[in-house]
């Protein structure tokens, strides 16, 4: 599936109402393609969400997203 670059750049700059940075949303959804694209575009893998104070790796472990955690966040 081809990912729209405009959509991804919008995701990177947008903070969801749930207080998750979009990189966390991609991790929670298990969306490896979006996550890889965000990281390549400069999204921080050390971003801490406001709600739980989780990094993307914490989120991946919390939801059991093994494919995502395999990206070596």
C-alpha positions in Angstrom: 0.0 0.0 0.0 1.4 3.3 -1.0 1.5 5.9 1.7 0.6 9.5 0.8 3.5 11.8 1.8 1.2 14.7 2.6 -0.9 12.6 4.9 2.2 11.4 6.7 3.6 14.9 7.1 0.3 16.0 8.5 0.4 13.1 11.0 3.8 14.1 12.2 2.8 17.6 13.1 -0.6 16.8 14.5 -1.2 15.9 18.2 -4.3 13.8 18.8 -6.8 14.8 21.4 -6.0 11.7 23.3 -2.6 13.4 24.0 -0.7 10.9 21.9 1.9 12.1 19.4 1.2 10.5 16.0 4.1 8.2 16.2 2.4 6.6 19.2 -0.9 6.3 17.2 1.0 4.4 14.5 2.6 2.1 17.1 -0.7 1.5 18.8 -2.3 0.7 15.5 0.6 -1.6 14.5 1.0 0.4 11.3 4.6 -0.4 10.4 4.5 1.4 7.1 3.3 4.7 8.7 5.8 4.3 11.5 8.8 3.7 9.2 7.7 6.7 7.1 7.4 9.0 10.1 10.8 8.0 11.4 12.4 8.5 8.0 10.7 12.0 7.9 12.2 12.9 11.2 9.7 11.9 13.9 11.4 11.2 17.2 11.4 7.7 18.5 12.1 9.1 21.9 8.8 11.2 22.0 7.0 10.7 25.3 3.2 10.9 25.2 1.5 13.2 27.7 -1.1 10.7 28.9 1.1 7.7 30.0 4.6 9.1 29.7 5.3 6.2 27.3 7.9 6.2 24.5 6.9 4.5 21.2 8.7 1.3 22.4 6.7 1.3 25.7 3.5 1.6 23.6 4.6 -1.3 21.4 5.3 -3.5 24.4 2.0 -2.4 26.1 -0.2 -3.4 23.1 1.9 -6.4 22.0 2.8 -4.9 18.7 5.7 -7.3 18.0 6.2 -6.2 14.4 6.6 -2.6 15.5 9.0 -3.4 18.4 11.1 -5.4 15.8 11.9 -2.1 14.2 14.3 -1.5 17.1 12.7 1.6 18.4 
